[in-house]
Amino acid sequence: MAQLPPLKSTQLPLGIRWNDAASLESFHPGANAQALAAVQRLLAGEEQCVYLHGGSGTGKSHLLQAASRALGDRGRPVAYLPMGQGLPLSPEVLDGMESLALVALDDLDVIAGEPAWEEPVFHAFNRLRDGGVSILISAGDRPEAAGFRLPDLVSRLQWGLLERLRPMDDDDKLAALRHRAGLRGLDLSPEVGRYLMRRQPRDTASLFQLLETLDQAALAEQRRLTVPFVREILADGQA
């Protein structure tokens, strides 16, 4: 994940790892169309709080960053806080966010069981809700199963719309890879996509990183993405 210059009116903690490709357009919904629709309703003001839960690699961070980018690009003040990136954050970072349009708390369950965090998050949630601020949260599991110990916090997190993100099967990953390639102006055939998936790690992060490398190689060589060309790039150790 690459560093991103600060977005317009967006608060980004120092040292954040931001996915440059994170946008609503680049998110291939597959089985998660309902979760994507929930985020879109949040951005439209039709929901105030959406809580996304699911395993690693299901697209939670992508959606939180995409939502932050969407509002930030409109000049709306937002804050994206990645709790799982090991940044030197303290609970005080939650203070004074009532004037924002959106607060996105990624991997919130990282602070589960931490009294020094759970109570401030509870109070911040109340302030944001009362102030009409949109709240977007991600965690590995539902509030009652994510390890939070403060009952009032669990209750608050259950107040919003809960949506589960499901893992992608190989067909979904192939479709997502081709969708991402299309956004780059690349023609990635199903044959080439399946070739990549047979020879590379099948997690989406690895596949999308490989696609970026192939895009750069294709541009430099003025070549189309064919199986022989991809085989050549992989053999040369460029990917």
C-alpha positions as CSV (number, residue, x, y, z in Angstrom):
1,M,0.0,0.0,0.0
2,A,1.4,3.3,-1.0
3,Q,1.5,6.7,0.8
4,L,-1.2,9.0,-0.4
5,P,-0.9,12.8,-0.3
6,P,-3.4,14.3,2.1
7,L,-6.9,14.5,0.6
8,K,-8.9,17.7,0.6
9,S,-10.3,18.4,4.0
10,T,-9.3,14.9,5.2
11,Q,-7.5,14.0,8.4
12,L,-4.9,11.3,7.9
13,P,-2.6,10.2,10.7
14,L,1.1,10.4,10.1
15,G,2.5,7.2,8.7
16,I,-0.8,5.9,7.4
17,R,-0.6,3.2,4.7
18,W,-3.2,4.2,2.1
19,N,-4.3,2.2,-0.9
20,D,-4.1,4.5,-3.9
21,A,-6.6,2.4,-5.8
22,A,-9.3,2.5,-3.1
23,S,-12.4,3.9,-4.7
24,L,-16.1,2.9,-4.8
25,E,-15.6,2.3,-8.6
26,S,-12.7,-0.1,-8.1
27,F,-14.6,-2.2,-5.6
28,H,-15.9,-5.3,-7.3
29,P,-18.9,-6.2,-5.1
30,G,-19.5,-9.8,-6.1
31,A,-21.3,-11.3,-3.1
32,N,-20.9,-8.0,-1.2
33,A,-23.2,-5.8,-3.2
34,Q,-25.4,-5.3,-0.1
35,A,-22.4,-3.9,1.9
36,L,-21.4,-1.6,-1.0
37,A,-25.0,-0.3,-1.2
38,A,-25.0,0.3,2.5
39,V,-21.8,2.5,2.2
40,Q,-23.3,4.3,-0.7
41,R,-26.5,5.1,1.4
42,L,-24.3,6.3,4.2
43,L,-22.5,8.7,1.8
44,A,-25.9,9.9,0.5
45,G,-27.1,10.6,4.1
46,E,-29.6,7.8,4.1
47,E,-27.8,6.0,6.9
48,Q,-25.8,7.5,9.8
49,C,-23.8,4.5,11.0
50,V,-22.6,1.4,9.1
51,Y,-20.6,-1.4,10.7
52,L,-18.8,-3.7,8.3
53,H,-17.5,-7.0,9.6
54,G,-15.7,-9.9,7.9
55,G,-12.4,-11.7,7.6
56,S,-9.1,-10.4,6.3
57,G,-9.1,-9.7,2.6
58,T,-12.8,-9.1,2.2
59,G,-12.5,-5.4,1.3
60,K,-13.3,-3.7,4.6
61,S,-10.4,-1.2,4.5
62,H,-11.0,-0.6,0.8
63,L,-14.6,0.5,1.5
64,L,-13.6,2.7,4.4
65,Q,-10.8,4.4,2.5
66,A,-13.1,4.7,-0.6
67,A,-15.8,6.4,1.4
68,S,-13.3,8.7,3.0
69,R,-11.9,9.5,-0.4
70,A,-15.4,10.1,-2.0
71,L,-16.3,12.7,0.6
72,G,-12.8,14.2,0.8
73,D,-12.8,14.8,-2.9
74,R,-16.0,16.7,-2.5
75,G,-14.3,19.0,0.0
76,R,-16.1,17.5,3.0
77,P,-14.1,17.1,6.2
78,V,-13.5,13.5,7.1
79,A,-11.2,11.4,9.3
80,Y,-9.9,7.9,8.5
81,L,-8.4,6.1,11.5
82,P,-6.7,2.7,10.8
83,M,-6.6,1.2,14.3
84,G,-4.9,-2.0,13.0
85,Q,-1.8,-0.3,11.5
86,G,0.1,0.0,14.7
87,L,0.2,3.8,14.5
88,P,1.0,5.7,17.7
89,L,-2.6,6.7,18.2
90,S,-4.1,7.7,21.6
91,P,-7.8,8.0,22.6
92,E,-7.4,11.8,22.4
93,V,-7.4,11.5,18.6
94,L,-11.2,11.0,18.9
95,D,-11.7,14.5,20.4
96,G,-13.2,17.3,18.4
97,M,-14.6,15.3,15.5
98,E,-18.2,16.4,15.8
99,S,-17.7,19.0,13.0
100,L,-16.7,16.4,10.5
101,A,-18.9,14.8,7.8
102,L,-17.5,11.3,8.3
103,V,-15.5,9.4,10.8
104,A,-14.2,6.0,9.5
105,L,-12.7,3.7,12.2
106,D,-11.0,0.8,10.5
107,D,-10.2,-2.5,12.4
108,L,-11.9,-1.1,15.5
109,D,-11.8,-4.5,17.2
110,V,-8.0,-4.0,17.7
111,I,-8.9,-1.9,20.8
112,A,-11.4,-4.5,22.1
113,G,-10.8,-5.3,25.7
114,E,-8.7,-2.1,26.3
115,P,-10.6,0.0,28.9
116,A,-8.4,3.0,28.0
117,W,-9.9,2.9,24.5
118,E,-13.3,1.4,24.9
119,E,-14.8,4.1,27.1
120,P,-13.4,7.0,24.9
121,V,-14.8,5.3,21.8
122,F,-18.2,4.9,23.5
123,H,-18.3,8.6,24.4
124,A,-17.0,9.7,21.0
125,F,-19.7,7.5,19.3
126,N,-22.4,9.3,21.4
127,R,-21.0,12.7,20.4
128,L,-20.8,11.8,16.7
129,R,-24.3,10.3,16.7
130,D,-25.8,13.3,18.5
131,G,-23.9,15.6,16.1
132,G,-25.3,13.9,13.0
133,V,-21.8,12.8,11.8
134,S,-21.7,9.8,9.6
135,I,-19.9,6.8,11.1
136,L,-18.3,4.0,9.2
137,I,-16.7,1.1,11.2
138,S,-15.0,-2.1,10.3
139,A,-14.1,-5.1,12.5
140,G,-13.5,-8.8,12.2
141,D,-16.8,-9.8,13.7
142,R,-20.2,-8.5,14.9
143,P,-20.0,-6.1,17.9
144,E,-21.1,-8.8,20.4
145,A,-18.5,-11.3,19.2
146,A,-15.6,-8.9,18.5
147,G,-14.2,-9.0,22.1
148,F,-15.5,-5.6,23.4
149,R,-16.0,-5.7,27.1
150,L,-17.9,-2.5,27.7
151,P,-21.6,-3.5,27.3
152,D,-22.6,0.1,26.5
153,L,-20.1,0.2,23.7
154,V,-21.4,-3.0,22.2
155,S,-24.9,-1.6,22.4
156,R,-23.9,1.6,20.6
157,L,-22.1,-0.4,17.8
158,Q,-25.2,-2.5,17.3
159,W,-27.3,0.7,16.8
160,G,-26.1,1.2,13.2
161,L,-26.6,-1.0,10.2
162,L,-24.5,-4.2,10.4
163,E,-23.3,-5.7,7.1
164,R,-21.1,-8.8,6.7
165,L,-18.4,-8.9,4.0
166,R,-18.0,-12.4,2.6
167,P,-14.8,-13.8,1.2
168,M,-14.4,-14.0,-2.6
169,D,-14.3,-17.3,-4.4
170,D,-11.9,-17.8,-7.3
171,D,-14.6,-16.6,-9.8
172,D,-15.1,-13.4,-7.8
173,K,-11.4,-12.8,-7.6
174,L,-11.0,-13.3,-11.4
175,A,-13.9,-10.9,-12.0
176,A,-12.4,-8.4,-9.5
177,L,-9.0,-8.7,-11.2
178,R,-10.5,-8.1,-14.7
179,H,-12.6,-5.2,-13.3
180,R,-9.5,-3.5,-11.8
181,A,-7.6,-4.1,-15.1
182,G,-10.4,-2.5,-17.0
183,L,-10.2,0.7,-14.9
184,R,-6.5,0.8,-15.9
185,G,-7.4,0.6,-19.5
186,L,-6.0,-3.0,-19.7
187,D,-7.7,-5.8,-21.6
188,L,-7.2,-8.8,-19.2
189,S,-8.7,-11.9,-20.8
190,P,-10.1,-14.7,-18.6
191,E,-7.3,-16.9,-19.9
192,V,-4.6,-14.5,-18.6
193,G,-6.4,-13.9,-15.4
194,R,-6.6,-17.7,-14.7
195,Y,-3.0,-18.1,-15.6
196,L,-2.0,-15.4,-13.0
197,M,-4.2,-17.1,-10.3
198,R,-2.6,-20.5,-10.9
199,R,0.9,-19.2,-10.5
200,Q,0.6,-16.4,-7.9
201,P,-0.8,-16.1,-4.4
202,R,-4.6,-15.8,-4.7
203,D,-5.2,-13.1,-2.1
204,T,-6.6,-10.0,-3.7
205,A,-3.8,-7.7,-2.4
206,S,-1.1,-9.8,-4.1
207,L,-3.1,-10.1,-7.3
208,F,-3.8,-6.4,-7.5
209,Q,-0.1,-5.6,-6.8
210,L,0.9,-8.0,-9.6
211,L,-1.6,-6.3,-11.9
212,E,0.1,-2.9,-11.2
213,T,3.5,-4.4,-12.1
214,L,2.1,-5.9,-15.3
215,D,0.5,-2.6,-16.2
216,Q,3.8,-0.8,-15.9
217,A,5.6,-3.5,-17.9
218,A,3.0,-3.5,-20.6
219,L,3.3,0.2,-20.9
220,A,7.1,0.2,-21.0
221,E,7.1,-2.6,-23.7
222,Q,4.0,-1.4,-25.5
223,R,2.7,-5.0,-25.3
224,R,-0.7,-6.5,-24.7
225,L,-1.3,-8.7,-21.7
226,T,-1.0,-12.2,-23.2
227,V,0.0,-15.4,-21.5
228,P,3.5,-15.4,-23.2
229,F,4.1,-11.8,-22.2
230,V,3.0,-12.5,-18.6
231,R,5.1,-15.7,-18.5
232,E,8.1,-13.6,-19.6
233,I,7.6,-11.0,-16.9
234,L,7.2,-13.6,-14.2
235,A,10.3,-15.5,-15.5
236,D,12.3,-12.2,-15.4
237,G,11.4,-11.7,-11.7
238,Q,9.8,-8.4,-12.4
239,A,6.6,-9.5,-10.7
